[in-house]
Amino acid sequence: MRGQEFDSDASFIHGLNGSMVGEEWEKFLEDGNAGQKGIFRSLRVGRGHLGEEGKKPNLEKFWAEGRAIYSGKRRFYLDSYVLASLDGIKVRPDITILPSGMIDWELIRTQGHIHLGNLPEIYSVVFGKAGFLLFEFGKDIWEVKNPRLIVAEPGEHVLFGSYDAHITVNLGSEPLVVTDFVSHNANPEFERIGRMNGGPYWIMKDGSSELPDIDVNPKYEPPPKLRILRPSKDIVLPNGYKLRKGEALFNVPQTREGLEALTFLNEPWQAKYHKMYENAYVPFGSN
């Protein structure tokens, strides 16, 4: 799938008709004009480089100058009525597209961030094979707990907890397209992951047909063992709405029950006594 094919026909995402809307954005490896910071500091390729004058790595050998690493749209939707309903509960639909490939042997991935608003997020894979690296920061920036790699394929949904730092990785040989719902008040923060050149683990060139190689990021204290998981077939949200494998994520708010189900993105206490997160994943390789 190429970007132009996606832009000309987005019906495969949720089957709605209408005009596409959304604020486009792009991420670049190198620093750009107008003070735009490149994301190389957040990647393995940026290790040992803080971006000061004379210490910037030679990035052109890893990625073509001026070429975006990945891109997307905020408030992406085809139906303006549903988009207005989402605005009413302060939830935003987004889409992100990552090409396949590597930079310094690390698989193409997002910059990674945490939510200062301590609010959860929900993702769905539309096309390609994704890895979602989730972990929580400890008291100090070099301390982490509960690291997980969620391996997901088209039609599968992934929940991020309120305190999860998260990085999306393209594990496949084709472009990766993911959609998500997130609160208007999530307030993403990129600095901590940037200072550490990524998460506690770098996801590297494929080591097998199913799973990539994993490299420990030495900037962190030795992290707990990385758990490899996959999404459950059904995810039950706090109001009882069952998000089934294969259901298009952007179809959820078309019904009153589905729209109500997304309110937990601004009210994480809904899941306090609910087993939503506990039941959202199963060990990789299990039936």
Order of alpha helices (4+ residues) and beta strands (2+ residues): alpha-alpha-beta-beta-alpha-beta-beta-beta-beta-beta-beta-beta-beta-beta-beta-beta-alpha-beta-beta-beta-beta-beta-alpha-beta
